[in-house]
Amino acid sequence: MAVPTPSFSHVSAASGRAPARRDIAESTYERLRGALSEPEWLLFEPLIRDIERLKAERRAIILAHNYQTPEIFHGVADLRGDSLALAREAAEGDADVIVMCGVRFMAETAKLLNPGRTVLLPDTQAGCSLAEAIQPQDVRELRRRHPGVPVVCYVNTSAAVKAECDACCTSANAVAVVEALGSERVILVPDEYLARYVAAQTRVEIISWHGHCEVHERFRAADVAEFRTLTGAYVLAHPECPREVQQAADYVGSTAGMISRLAARRPASALLLTECSMADNVAVLYPEIHFLRPCNLCPHMKRITLTNIRDCLERLEPRVEVAEEVAAGARRAVLRMMELTASPRVRSADPAASGPAGPPGV
Ligand code: SF4
């Protein structure tokens, strides 16, 4: 549905401030044009302007995960993407302050890779059901039961869990990391469905854990079949979805992989089986694709708002710190992931992420 397009003069008069064109880069407004209604723009514009001012004053950079709302993702973020992209980007640049618009494990990863910088998480309650599904002692117990088997942890884990593991992975590079370790068996924690997705694509025997994402586990294969029958939509599923949902989809991959696949195929309509804001953000990039909106909200991601982003930049709080006794081990696991996936010998787990020729589904 088309949304009203506010003129800059209209916006400025309504907010009682100087013309927005002078304060906010026109490109920001242009990015948001397809994502926000006029009342939303009027509500968010003063906050966006405050955040832009504070970013400059604090020498700050804002990182936003694909599951953040459009006014954050397209409105104030400097770097956007999935967990892998944010992890890599966090290690570069020279900002004094990093604001992570995502959840705690993402902010911890940013801190691991930027120990000398201030890392802010606008709401400290932004957690993750997957990260909470496994504790350091669980990894130690798995090692005891499977001696000599390397342990790979999904990036959706606490720094304390990462410190117990040999390497980290994301949904985009999980197969590559597992295979690059050169072991016949690998323990992959904590997401059971990601582990089964990886196991279906490799000869490496995967030992899994029983963690689930509370957002993706709610999708059902029967719903996918019904939507496809009714709409003919192209269905893309995240590997955190149950296995039967993955099998019912046309494509399975990370959020970055989904975007690449959509760019390559340009279907008339698409159904993204992942967090709701993903479709909102991708729709801004591809307005010609009709996105169906059955989706699930992540309550943790939705704790981040323009208001608490502005507040944390003002106060330089709350800061994310990683205890020194776990930081070195956790950093080693994250850097090992980057080393393993930088090698030209390893193949991507996510065919669409590197080009349009990947097979549909898994
Ligand atoms: S969508 Fe799932 S995996 Fe991602 S942060 Fe939310 S609970 Fe965690």
Residues whose N, C-alpha, C, O or C-beta is under 5 A from the ligand:
A	BS01	SF4	V103 G127 C128 S129 L130 C213 E214 V215 C298 H300
